Amino acid sequence: MELRHLRYFIAVAEELHFGRAAELLGISQPPLSQQIQVLERELGARLFERTNRRVALSEAGRLFLDEARLVLAQVDKAADVARRAQLGELGELKIGFTTSAPFNSMIPKAIYAFRQAHPAVHLNLEEMSSRDVVDALVDESIEVGLIRPFALPDSIEALEMFREPLVAVISASHPLAVGNEEGIQLAALADEPFVFFPRSYGSGLRAQLLHLAQQAGFSPHFAQEAGEAMTIIGLVSAGLGVSVLPASFQWMRIDGVVYRRLLDPEAMTAVWLLQRKGRRSAMAEAFARLLSREAGVVRS
């Protein structure tokens, strides 16, 4: 039995006239009659009662009609699912992101816009370190990554979404918190204990801080480590040290903390959109296009 047999049968069953059914199907009447006979032989049941005057469904044909319609409807649904998946309109999109990436308002706006444009796509958002995002892209457990600058393998490509300043995070009781509203040089923190992400966490911000400190002529003393930016800011508020974070964290208003922009020329950070080179799903491409449009980035 082939799908065309079901389509032929349904056409005859709805028209109850072989000539009209053949015309609708775009075939001649004799082949249509032959195919209906083939179907009846295969089923071992007479589907139509035929006379010279009329064609009527048999009891077997009437029951078979309902089932045939369900089969073709399911086939059409399966084909539609495949087409929509190919276009990136449904399925699951796995995105890995670092703690600091979503704090710029552009990224949440892009995620919301993607949900509105693709309501049948489930966004699986997982928070990771930069290193873990890169590793997950390489082993294909995620399709898109959002991280701060980090060393990448050749199989991964990055597109810069935006740049923003780095700021010093200082306890409100610290002498540097008084004045300096225009900002400070990183060298002013040379003798301070730092609260920061651990080396093992795989944060691109740690490598950048070490580079900036080297440029400023000192090596930072990491007195306290924490894997979450919220925790880092809380520990600074408690007077355990200072820190350096992207400026977008200034939206986190925590009592006892002030933020001062770093005036060093290279004290800027970025958010990168990561994808694997070559093989990309339609959903990943749709998300990347939308995020790039929100950021005003032209993709090659």
Stockholm file with secondary structure:
# STOCKHOLM 1.0

chainA/1-300         MELRHLRYFIAVAEELHFGRAAELLGISQPPLSQQIQVLERELGARLFERTNRRVALSEAGRLFLDEARLVLAQVDKAADVARRAQLGELGELKIGFTTSAPFNSMIPKAIYAFRQAHPAVHLNLEEMSSRDVVDALVDESIEVGLIRPFALPDSIEALEMFREPLVAVISASHPLAVGNEEGIQLAALADEPFVFFPRSYGSGLRAQLLHLAQQAGFSPHFAQEAGEAMTIIGLVSAGLGVSVLPASFQWMRIDGVVYRRLLDPEAMTAVWLLQRKGRRSAMAEAFARLLSREAGVVRS
#=GR chainA/1-300 SS CCHHHHHHHHHHHHHSCHHHHHHHHTSCHHHHHHHHHHHHHHHTSCCEEECSSCEEECHHHHHHHHHHHHHHHHHHHHHHHHHHHHTTSSEEEEEEECTTGGGSTHHHHHHHHHHHHCTTEEEEEEECCHHHHHHHHHTTSCSEEEESSCCCCTTEEEEEEEEEEEEEEEETTSGGGSSCTTCBCGGGGTTSEEEECCGGGCCHHHHHHHHHHHHHTCCCEEEEECSSHHHHHHHHHTTSCBEEEEGGGGGSCCTTEEEEEBCSTTCEEEEEEEEESSCCCHHHHHHHHHHHHHHTCCCC
#=GC SS_cons         CCHHHHHHHHHHHHHSCHHHHHHHHTSCHHHHHHHHHHHHHHHTSCCEEECSSCEEECHHHHHHHHHHHHHHHHHHHHHHHHHHHHTTSSEEEEEEECTTGGGSTHHHHHHHHHHHHCTTEEEEEEECCHHHHHHHHHTTSCSEEEESSCCCCTTEEEEEEEEEEEEEEEETTSGGGSSCTTCBCGGGGTTSEEEECCGGGCCHHHHHHHHHHHHHTCCCEEEEECSSHHHHHHHHHTTSCBEEEEGGGGGSCCTTEEEEEBCSTTCEEEEEEEEESSCCCHHHHHHHHHHHHHHTCCCC
//
